[in-house]
């Protein structure tokens, strides 16, 4: 598992589902409209999603909800999942990374700006920072500008964990922000 592409969770440690429970939640997620939509568009873009593309695993460490690794697929860190919504959210986020990897022939996860762009898109299009999700986390909320501020915070957290972004994270994020935030493919507009 490539930790550069893992989704970070702002949730407390020592929680979670068993691998078996997680596998059931993944199967249910695959039937949800947004997850189905993203899988279909991933396949339309030329990237097959086989039976082992999404796996339920127990992850080491705390705070890692899931990840996408080129050529290996998506993992859902069961020990960080407490609800169906958690699993749905991780899959939407990671499927955006997989879609980006599929559609961009030159995407290079070792380039901080490329990584930043996919994180911006995944945060924006998956609903990671939807006002209601943040309210349930008891995050400090602002009505105006909340979503973009939350996405920036989550992108910086992800990039800070990447050895390829040492000293480059903020500048890389800022350099691609407008283009990547406004790129809503495969959606017509942000959901």
N, C-alpha and C positions, 0 to 999 in steps of 0.2 A: 504494500500500500504506500503510495507516494504522499507524504504528509504535506507537500506543497499545495495539493489540491483538495485538502480536507475542509469540510464545513465545520466551522466552530460553533459551539453552542454556548450560550451565556447561562446555562442552567447549572445548578449545584451538582457535585459528584454524588456517588452512592445511590443511584437511582437506576431504573431501567427494567427492560423486559428480557426474558430468556430468548435464546436464538429461535426456539420453536414459536413463541408468541410473536416475535418479530417477523418470522417468515409468513405467518398468517396475516399480519398487518400489511406486509409488502404485497401479498396477493390481493388484498382488499384495495390497496392504493392503486394497483394496476388497473382497477376498474373505475377509478375516479376520473371525471371528465378532463381535468387539466393534465393529469399524468398520462392518460390515454392520448390526448392531443400531442403532448411532447414526444411520446414514443412514436406515434405515427409520423410526425415530422422528422424525427431522427431517421426513420427508415426511408422516408421520401427523399431525404438528403443523401441517401446511399449507404447508410450505416445500419447494418442489421443489429437487432437487439435479441440475442439468443436467450435461452433458458438460464444460463449462468451469468448473464450480463449484470444482474442485480443480485447481490448476496447479503445475507444477514450474518454478521460476525460480532464477536465480543472484541472490543478494541482496548488496547492498553492506554493508560493515561486518562486524564479527565478532560472534559470539555469538547471532545471530538464527536460530532454527531454523524458524520459520514464523509465519504470522499469519492472522487472520480479519478481514475488513473487510466491514461491512454493505453489502449490495447488490453486492458484488464476489466474495465467496467466500473460499476458503482458498488460500494459497500455501504451498508447501513449499520451503524454502531449500536447494536441492540441494548447494550448496557447504558446508553444515553436516551433511550426511547421510553416514554411513559404513556404515550397515547397514540391513537391512530393519526391525529393531526400532526404529531411530531414526525411520524414516518412519511406522511404525505408531503410535508414541508421539505424534508431532506431529499426526497425523490425529485420534487420539482426543481430544487436548487441544483442538484447534481445532473439532472437531465439537461439543464441549460448548458452546463459545462460540456457535457457529451455532445450536444448539438453544436456548440461553438467549435469543438475539436473536429467534428465531422465536416462542417461547412467551410472551414478555413484551412485550406491546404497548407498554409505556411504558419499556422499557430504553433508557437514554440513556448512551452510552459517554463522554460528556463529564462525567458525574457520577461522581466518584471512588468513592462507595459502590457504585454499580451495577457499575462496572468491577471493583472488589474482589470483589464477590459472584461474578461469573462466573469470575474467576481462582481463587478459593477452590474453587468447584465443579469447575472444569477440573483443578486440581491434585489434588483428592481423587478424582474419578471416573475420571480417565484413568490413574491409577497412576504419575504422574510421580515420586512420592516413595516408591514401594514400596521396602521395605528392600533387596531384591536389586539394584534399579537403582542405588541410592545406594552399595551395596557395590562395584559395578563401577566407580563413579566415584572410589572411594577417599575418599569423604566421611567426615568424622568422624561416627560413628554412636552413637546411644544406643538401647538396646533399647526402653525405655519413652518414649513421647511423640515418637519420631523423626518419624513421618509428619506430625503437625501442625506440628512445628517446621520441617520441610523445606517444607511448603506455605506457612507464614508467610514464610519466607525468599524463596521464589520469588514470592509475591504482592507482597511489598515491592519486589523487584527490578523487577517489571513496572510497578507503580504509580509507582515512582520515575522511570521513563522517560516518564511521561505528563505533559504540560504542565497537565492538568486536576487533577492531584493534588499540586501543589506545596504542601508544608506540611500536606497533609491525609491522606497515605497511611496512616500507622499508625492514626490515629483512625478513618478510614473502614473499614479492614480490621477493626478491633476492633468497630466498631459493628454490623457485619453477620455477624461470624464464626459465631456459634451457628446462626443461621437458615440461612445459606448452606452451612455445612459439613454440616448435617443434611439438607439438601435433596438427595436422591439421584435425583430425576426425570431421565431416564426409567427408571432402574433401580428395583427394589423396595428394594434396599439397595446400598451401595457395593460395586463388584466387587472 
